[in-house]
């Protein structure tokens, strides 16, 4: 295991088995208190990769969302602006 920053670690590498299974390194299981029978959630972002978390860590967050009053205002967010298309693409040219 290598510490690469505040609260950030590399636990090593794992191989994916024929059935898509991996073994979570012992150090990671101990640090995150992952035990046999625990339920984990697997999430993914095509740009950032895969994340695995104990479902209990996200349960409180989900309960807060579900318990929020319906009239509660939503937090504003910005929609990224689209990049301008190249002039030749606008004119139907090849790029």
FINU-237349 format. One line per 2 residues: number of its first residue (from 1); their letters; for each residue x, z, y of N, C-alpha, C. Coordinates in nm, 4 decimals. Each point is the difference from the previous one (the first is absolute). Layout:
BEGIN
NUM	a	X/Z/Y/X/Z/Y/X/Z/Y | ...
//
This chain:
BEGIN
1	xx	0.0851/0.0000/-0.1173/-0.0851/0.0000/0.1173/0.0897/0.0000/0.1237 | -0.0391/-0.0783/0.0988/0.0750/-0.0065/0.1251/-0.0953/0.0243/0.1169
3	xx	0.0392/0.0906/0.0887/-0.0785/0.0227/0.1210/0.0446/-0.1033/0.1022 | -0.0952/-0.0759/0.0542/0.0352/-0.1075/0.0930/-0.0498/0.0254/0.1418
5	xx	-0.0613/0.1138/0.0213/-0.0520/0.0347/0.1313/-0.0840/0.1253/-0.0118 | -0.0529/0.0440/0.1124/-0.0847/0.1191/-0.0022/-0.1216/-0.0267/-0.0880
7	xx	-0.0147/0.0762/-0.1056/-0.1136/-0.0110/-0.0925/-0.0091/-0.1358/-0.0689 | 0.1124/-0.0716/-0.0136/0.0002/-0.1312/-0.0656/0.1083/-0.0015/-0.1073
9	xx	-0.0366/-0.0500/-0.1194/0.0896/0.0041/-0.1144/-0.0056/-0.1300/-0.0789 | 0.1074/-0.0285/-0.0696/0.0006/-0.1050/-0.1018/0.0233/0.0727/-0.1314
11	xx	-0.0924/-0.0159/-0.0927/0.0067/0.0714/-0.1274/0.0682/-0.0815/-0.1089 | 0.0335/-0.1227/0.0266/0.0635/-0.0840/-0.1001/-0.0880/-0.1199/-0.0312
13	xx	0.0305/-0.0634/-0.1104/-0.0760/-0.1179/-0.0403/-0.0777/0.0296/-0.1273 | -0.1051/-0.0770/-0.0221/-0.0784/0.0100/-0.1229/-0.0262/-0.1414/-0.0499
15	xx	-0.0198/-0.0126/-0.1298/-0.0349/-0.1302/-0.0578/-0.1480/0.0004/-0.0339 | -0.0632/-0.1119/0.0202/-0.1405/-0.0161/-0.0339/-0.0073/-0.0423/-0.1455
17	xx	-0.0788/0.0740/-0.0776/-0.0161/-0.0316/-0.1409/-0.0948/-0.1169/-0.0210 | -0.0149/-0.0405/-0.1244/-0.0856/-0.1145/-0.0336/-0.1444/0.0194/0.0450
19	xx	-0.0459/0.1247/0.0032/-0.1378/0.0286/0.0397/-0.0110/0.0386/0.1470 | 0.1051/-0.0261/0.0766/-0.0023/0.0295/0.1432/0.0266/0.1459/0.0327
21	xx	0.0463/0.0779/-0.0951/0.0237/0.1417/0.0222/0.1405/0.0257/0.0531 | 0.0098/0.1045/0.0818/0.1298/0.0456/0.0492/0.0100/0.1502/-0.0259
23	xx	0.1226/0.0508/-0.0018/0.0229/0.1437/-0.0099/0.0433/0.0476/0.1379 | -0.0711/0.0976/0.0540/0.0367/0.0573/0.1296/0.1185/0.0929/-0.0239
25	xx	0.1100/-0.0194/0.0719/0.1182/0.0836/-0.0219/-0.0310/0.1499/0.0095 | 0.0698/0.0776/-0.0822/-0.0225/0.1441/-0.0083/0.0088/0.0671/0.1373
27	xx	0.1006/-0.0359/0.0800/0.0163/0.0612/0.1317/-0.1229/-0.0232/0.0878 | -0.0569/-0.1202/-0.0070/-0.1191/-0.0322/0.0789/-0.1202/0.0788/-0.0516
29	xx	-0.0147/0.0083/-0.1332/-0.1114/0.0768/-0.0570/0.0088/0.1464/0.0415 | 0.1199/0.0552/-0.0025/0.0169/0.1405/0.0379/-0.0268/0.0209/0.1488
31	xx	0.0567/-0.0861/0.0850/-0.0151/0.0146/0.1442/-0.1462/-0.0110/0.0421 | -0.0728/-0.0926/-0.0620/-0.1394/-0.0242/0.0382/-0.0995/0.0691/-0.0920
33	xx	0.0532/0.0849/-0.0891/-0.0839/0.0793/-0.0917/-0.0979/-0.0888/-0.0770 | 0.0520/-0.1061/-0.0584/-0.0798/-0.0915/-0.0815/0.0122/0.0450/-0.1456
35	xx	-0.1122/0.0302/-0.0600/-0.0032/0.0510/-0.1363/-0.0828/-0.0905/-0.0902 | 0.0205/0.0094/-0.1327/-0.0819/-0.0794/-0.0927/-0.1486/0.0256/0.0259
37	xx	-0.0768/-0.1062/0.0044/-0.1438/0.0103/0.0243/-0.0399/-0.0123/0.1457 | 0.0960/0.0060/0.0938/-0.0326/-0.0158/0.1414/-0.0487/-0.1420/0.0254
39	xx	-0.0887/-0.0136/0.0970/-0.0485/-0.1312/0.0399/0.0767/-0.0455/0.1231 | 0.0544/-0.1208/-0.0083/0.0740/-0.0586/0.1113/-0.0748/-0.1220/0.0503
41	xx	0.0170/-0.0300/0.1266/-0.0578/-0.1208/0.0568/0.1149/-0.0952/0.0322 | -0.0185/-0.1266/-0.0318/0.1011/-0.1025/0.0266/-0.0553/-0.0891/0.1105
43	xx	0.0748/-0.0085/0.1090/-0.0419/-0.0800/0.1148/0.1055/-0.1054/0.0267 | -0.0364/-0.1055/0.0685/0.0975/-0.1043/0.0263/-0.0216/-0.0702/0.1314
45	xx	0.1090/-0.0466/0.0544/0.0018/-0.0796/0.1215/0.0965/-0.1141/-0.0287 | -0.0449/-0.1238/0.0143/0.0843/-0.1139/-0.0356/0.1313/-0.0029/0.0769
47	xx	0.0040/0.0589/0.1187/0.1227/0.0011/0.0790/0.0851/0.1242/-0.0228 | -0.0629/0.1128/-0.0291/0.0735/0.1257/-0.0121/0.0256/0.0427/-0.1440
49	xx	-0.0809/-0.0443/-0.0943/0.0223/0.0351/-0.1393/-0.1077/0.0891/-0.0576 | 0.0358/0.0686/-0.1087/-0.0928/0.0845/-0.0745/0.0259/0.1458/0.0329
51	xx	-0.1072/0.0778/0.0083/0.0107/0.1447/0.0201/-0.0827/0.0687/-0.1069 | 0.0503/0.1116/-0.0503/-0.0705/0.0793/-0.0999/-0.0141/0.1406/0.0559
53	xx	-0.1198/0.0565/-0.0061/-0.0223/0.1351/0.0519/-0.0944/0.0754/-0.0916 | 0.0120/0.1323/0.0022/-0.0955/0.0823/-0.0730/-0.1340/-0.0112/0.0708
55	xx	-0.1049/-0.0158/-0.0763/-0.1329/-0.0171/0.0581/-0.0397/0.1226/0.0818 | 0.0477/0.1181/-0.0392/-0.0336/0.1225/0.0721/0.0499/-0.0038/0.1440
57	xx	0.1128/-0.0667/0.0239/0.0548/-0.0100/0.1355/-0.0911/-0.0817/0.0907 | -0.0700/-0.0964/-0.0572/-0.0879/-0.0856/0.0799/-0.1435/0.0493/0.0004
59	xx	-0.0343/0.0912/-0.0917/-0.1375/0.0479/-0.0110/-0.0459/0.0668/0.1293 | 0.0850/0.0862/0.0575/-0.0358/0.0678/0.1243/-0.0233/-0.0986/0.1126
61	xx	0.0832/-0.1017/0.0076/-0.0149/-0.1035/0.1023/-0.1326/-0.0743/-0.0182 | -0.0305/-0.0362/-0.1245/-0.1253/-0.0707/-0.0285/-0.1204/0.0874/0.0342
63	xx	0.0082/0.1295/-0.0320/-0.1115/0.0903/0.0292/-0.0232/0.0117/0.1505 | 0.1085/-0.0002/0.0794/-0.0148/0.0051/0.1451/-0.0725/-0.1238/0.0511
65	xx	0.0349/-0.1154/-0.0569/-0.0651/-0.1244/0.0415/-0.1481/0.0036/-0.0359 | -0.0306/0.0418/-0.1230/-0.1384/0.0021/-0.0460/-0.0834/0.1047/0.0726
67	xx	0.0620/0.1079/0.0449/-0.0723/0.1070/0.0674/-0.0107/-0.0220/0.1505 | 0.0654/-0.1025/0.0533/-0.0032/-0.0258/0.1443/-0.1420/-0.0342/0.0430
69	xx	-0.0446/0.0578/0.1120/-0.1345/-0.0337/0.0481/-0.0106/-0.1493/0.0296 | -0.1154/-0.0556/-0.0305/-0.0191/-0.1442/0.0207/0.0116/-0.0396/0.1456
71	xx	-0.0365/0.0914/0.0912/0.0059/-0.0350/0.1410/0.1404/0.0170/0.0581 | 0.0947/0.0471/-0.0812/0.1368/0.0170/0.0492/0.0571/-0.1357/0.0387
73	xx	0.0608/-0.0081/0.1178/0.0561/-0.1288/0.0422/0.1203/-0.0384/-0.0856 | 0.0135/-0.1264/-0.0238/0.1147/-0.0505/-0.0736/0.1199/-0.0060/0.0922
75	xx	0.1163/0.0237/-0.0557/0.1221/-0.0115/0.0785/0.0224/-0.1471/0.0330 | 0.0354/-0.0305/0.1242/0.0252/-0.1408/0.0340/0.1265/-0.0498/-0.0679
77	xx	0.0015/-0.1269/-0.0315/0.1195/-0.0608/-0.0566/0.0175/-0.1377/0.0612 | 0.1225/-0.0441/0.0000/0.0298/-0.1303/0.0579/0.0035/-0.1056/-0.1086
79	xx	-0.0553/-0.1146/0.0301/0.0066/-0.1130/-0.0905/0.1202/-0.0835/0.0420 | 0.0921/-0.0262/-0.0934/0.1176/-0.0792/0.0387/-0.0408/-0.1375/0.0505
81	xx	0.0689/-0.0432/0.1049/-0.0283/-0.1319/0.0546/0.0562/-0.1063/-0.0921 | -0.0725/-0.1105/-0.0117/0.0481/-0.1104/-0.0839/0.1104/-0.0741/0.0748
83	xx	0.1000/-0.0429/-0.0746/0.1080/-0.0771/0.0601/-0.0521/-0.1385/0.0351 | 0.0508/-0.0544/0.1105/-0.0414/-0.1349/0.0390/0.0510/-0.1001/-0.1005
85	xx	-0.0850/-0.0958/-0.0329/0.0410/-0.1042/-0.0928/0.0944/-0.0956/0.0712 | 0.0886/-0.0599/-0.0764/0.0907/-0.0991/0.0577/-0.0806/-0.1195/0.0483
87	xx	0.0492/-0.0660/0.1074/-0.0714/-0.1135/0.0573/-0.0270/-0.1086/-0.1026 | 0.0981/-0.0274/-0.0896/-0.0206/-0.1073/-0.0966/-0.1079/0.0388/-0.1022
89	xx	-0.0149/0.1291/-0.0275/-0.1053/0.0424/-0.0939/-0.1360/-0.0127/0.0674 | -0.0077/0.0326/0.1302/-0.1252/-0.0131/0.0741/-0.0461/-0.1446/0.0005
91	xx	0.0965/-0.0930/0.0037/-0.0340/-0.1411/0.0060/-0.0175/-0.0597/-0.1384 | 0.0051/0.0821/-0.1015/-0.0195/-0.0501/-0.1350/0.1251/-0.0525/-0.0642
93	xx	0.1151/0.0182/0.0615/0.1264/-0.0481/-0.0563/0.0474/0.0860/-0.1142 | 0.0983/-0.0481/-0.0734/0.0571/0.0779/-0.1095/0.0980/0.0995/0.0557
95	x	0.0163/0.1104/-0.0737/0.0977/0.1008/0.0416/0.0984/0.0263/-0.1091
//
